[in-house]
Amino acid sequence: MPVAVDYPMLPLLDMTLFPGSETSLFVGRALSRASVEAAVAGNGELVVVRQREFGTLEFTATDLHTVGTLAQVTSLTRLPDGTLKITVTARDRVSIDSVRRADHFRVFATLLPSPPCSPVRSARLRAALLRRVGASLPPEQLAQLREVPEAGKLVDALMPMLATPSARSIHPHHSLHQGLLEKLDGEQRLLKLMKMLPHNRRAEVPHDFTQALPLPGFDPAGEPQARTTADGSLWLVFGAMPPSWYQPTEANGPLGPCTDLDRLLERATGCPVFWDSLKLLLIDNPKPDTVARIERFLRGVRQGWQATAH
C-alpha cells in the first residue's frame, strides 16, 4: 500500500506537469526558491502542484489542487536577479495529503496508481487520437508518439507537444489540463482529451472499411453510412452536414438539432462518440446493437425536427 512521503513543494501559477515531460521553470517567489533549494540539497525530488487561482500569490492548502506531480530537478541556474531557472523531469502522479510552510513549502504526498488500458483497446484509442492530432504535429513528433504503447501515457506525452506553435490551434486551454492529470485511468484520460479537441477539418473519410451500411431516414439527399474498419472501429459518415432538410436560422444556428449530435448519440448508444470532422463521427467501443440504435436515433432526429418546424 502506498505511503505518504515528505517532499519539498513548488506551487505553479498556470501550468500542469504531466509524467514523462521535461520542463524548464523560472522560480521567483522567495518561499518557492527555498523549496527548490531544499530539493537540490536533498535527493532532487520535488512535488509540483498547480494553484486553483492564477492570481493568488499568497495561498493556503485549499488554494492548491489535490493531485500534483512528483518531479526530479535535473539542473539549476541562479540568475543575477535572484530568480532560479530549473529543469525538472516529471515522474509520477501524487495525491497531496497535507501542506506545510515554514522557510519553504512542504507536502506529504502519496504516489497514485495509473491503471493501464488493455493492449487491444489501447491500440484502437491511440490510433484515433493520433489521427485527430496528426495534421497539427511535425513528423518527428508523430513518430515519437507512435512509440508510446499505452493510451494514458500517450496523453501524458502529447500534452507538452500541443503547447508548441504548430499545434496551438488544437491546444486545449491550460485551465483544462488539471482535469487530465487527475484522470488516473489511462483509457478515461484519453477519452477526456478527445472530447477537448476541436474538429479535424482535414480529416479524411476512412476507406479501409470492411462493411458499409446505409442508414435510411435521416437525409434523403444523401443518407449517412455506418462504416466498420478492420480494427473494429465504427464510423458514422455523412454526405453533408447540416442535412438537406434543415434550413439554418439565426435562432437555431448553422447545425440546428445536429449541434450536439455527438452528445445525443452517446445517450442513444451508450458509447463514447467523437466528432472527427463535421461529416465524420467515431463511435468508440461499439456493441452488437449500436448500428440499430444509431439508425433509430437519426430517424427520430429528422422526424422530431420536422414536426417541430411545422
N, C-alpha and C positions, 0 to 999 in steps of 0.2 A: 504494500500500500504506500503511495507517495507520501512523503513527509515534508512539512513546511521548512524551508531553509531561509536563513537571514542573508539578505543581499543589499548592497547599495542600490538606490533607485534614482533614475533620471526621468523626470516628467517631461513630456513633449507637448508643445502647444497645438500643432496642427498636422501631426504625422503619425502613421501607424506602421510599425515594422513587422514584416512577415518573415517567418522562419525561412532560413536559407539565403536571405538577402544580405548584401554588404552595403553599408550606407555611411556617408560622411556627415557629421553633425557639427555645428558650431554651438558651443555651450557658453553662455554669458552670465546667467544668474549665479550669484555667489554660492548659494546652497547647492545648486546643480553642479557647479565646478567642484565643490567639495566632495560631492558624491562620486564624480569621475575620479578624482584623486584617490579616494578611498578604494575604488575598484582597482585602480592601477597598482596601488600599494599592496593589494591582496593578490588574488589569482586572475584578476582582469574581468571577472564576471559582474554583470550589471543588469538590473531589470529596468526596461524602458516601458513606460506606461503613458498612454495618451490622456490628456486632461479633457474633461467634458466640455468646458467652455474655453474658446480660443483666447479671450482677453483676460483670463484670470491669472494674474502673476502671483498673488498670494492665495493659497488654497488649503483645504482640509482633505481628509481621506475621502469624503463624499464627493469631492470635485474630480476624483480620478475614476477612470473605468476600472472594472474589477478583473479584467483579463489584460495581460501585458505580454511582453516577450523577454525571455532570458537571452542576453547577448554577451559577446566577448569583445572587449576593447582590444583591437589589434594594432592601433597606432595612436599616438598623442603628440600634438604640436601646440606649444604655448605661444600665442601671438602677442605682439607688443602691447596691445590694449588690455591684456589680461584674459581675453577670450581663449577658450580651448577648442582646438579643432581635433576631433577624434574620428576614427573609423571603427565601426562596430560590425560584427558578423552576428546576425540574429540566428538563434538556435531553436528555441522551444517556446511553445505557449505556456504561460503560467497563470494561475489564479492568484490575485492579490488578497492575502488573508488579513493583513494589518499593516498600517503605515505609521512610521515614527519619524520625528525630525528633532535633531539637536544641532550639531555643527554641520550635518548633511542629512539627506533623506535616506531612510532605510525601510525595507519591507520584509515581512515574512511571506514567501511565495511558494506555491506548490506546482510542480510540473503537471501539466494536463495531458491526458491521453488523446490521441487523434486517430480514431478507428479508420483503417484504410478501406477503400472501396474494393469490391471484388474485381479480379482481373478482367473478366468479360464485360462487366458493367463499366468499369473504369475506361476500357478501350473505347467503348461507344461514346461515353461522355467527353473524353479527351478529344476525340475526332470532331465532335460537334462544336466544342469550344474553339479549337484551332481553326476550324472553318470560319467561325464568326469573326475572329480577330486577324486572320491571316493576311488580309489585304492591307492592314494598318501597321504591320511589323516587317522589318527587313528580313531577308532570307536567313541570315546568320542567327538571328534571334529565334526564328521559327524552327530552325534545325536544332537549336539548343533545347527548345521546349518539347520537341518530339521525343527527346531522350528521357523526359521525366515520366516515370512509369505509372504514377498513381494520380487520380483525379484531384484530390485535395492538395497534393504537393504541386501539381500543375498550377493551381490558382495562386499559391504562395509564390511560385517562380515568376508567374506572369504579371502580378500586380506592380512590381517596380518598373517593368518594361512599359506598362501602359502610361507611365508618367513621362515618357520620352516625347519629344516634339512630334515625331511621326505618328504617334498613337493618341495625341491629345483629343482628337475628335470622338474617340470611343472611351476615353478615360472616365470611369465613374467618379463623381465628386468625392473629394477627400473625406467628407463627413460620413460617407457610406462605408469606408474601409474598415472601421472598427467592427461593424456587424459581420464582416467576412472573417476577421480574426477570431471572433467569438464563436463561429461555427466550427465545432470540433470534428464533426463527421465530414470526411472528405467529399462524399457524394453530395451532401446538402450544401457544402461550401461552393462547389462548382455550380449547382443548380441556382443558388442565390446570385452568383456573379452573372450567369446567363440572363437572369431577369433584369440586371442593371444595365446591360449593354444595349446600345441602340440598334436599329435595323441595319443590316448589311446591304446597302443599296446596290452593291456589285455582286451580290450572291447569285450563283448560277443554279438553275434547277438541276437536281441530280439526275443523270441519265443512266446510271448503273443500277437501275431498279429491276427487281425480279418479278414484280407484279404491279399492275396499274389498274385500279378500279374506279370507274366514273361514279360520281356521287350526284345523282339527278335530284332536281327540286330546288336548287339554290340559285342558279343563274342560267337561264335558257340561252343566253348569248355565248356561253362557254362554261359548261359545268366543270367544277373542280375535280381533281383526281386524288385518290389516296394511293401513294406510291410506296412500296416497300423495297428497301435496298438490301444488298447482300449481308450487311452487318446486322440486319433485323430492325433498323430504324424505320419509322413511319413518317412520311412527309405528306403534308396537305398542300397541293399545288393548285393555285387559282389561275384562270385565264386572264382575269382582270380584277383589280381592286381599286375603287369600290365596284360592286357588281352592277350589271346593266340596269337593274330595276330600281336602283337607288338614285334619287335626284338630290345632290348636295344643296343644303341651305345654310345660311349664316347661323341659324339657331342650332342646327344639328351637326355642323362640321363636315369636313370632306369625306369622312368614313361612316358617319351616322351610326347605325346599330352594329357596325363591324369594328368600331373603335377599340372595344375591349374584347375582341374575338378570342384572343389567347386566354384571357381570364375566364370567359364564359365557357370555352371548350374544356378548360381544366375542370370546371364544375360539372360539365356534362359527362366527361370521360373518366375522371379520377386520375388522370395522368398529367405530369408537367408538360406544358406547351410553351414554345418559344417562337416569336416572330424571327425568322431568318432574313426575310425581306418582306415587302408589302404583298408579294404574291406567293410567299412560301412560309409555311409553318412546320416546325419539327414537333412531332408528338413523341415524347420520351417514354420509354419503357411501356409500349402498348400491350394491351391484353387481348384475348381472343375476340371479345365483343366490341373493341374500341372503334373499328370502322363503322359498325352498325350504329353505335352511339353517335358518332360524328354525323352520319347521314341524317339521322332523325333530328339532331340539333340544327344542322344547316337548313333543312327543310322548314323547321319551325321558325328560324330567324326571318326567312323571306315571308312566310305566311303571316307571322306576327307583325312585321313591319308594314306589309301591305294593308292589313286590317286596321292598323293604327292610322295609316295615311288616309284611309277612306273614312 
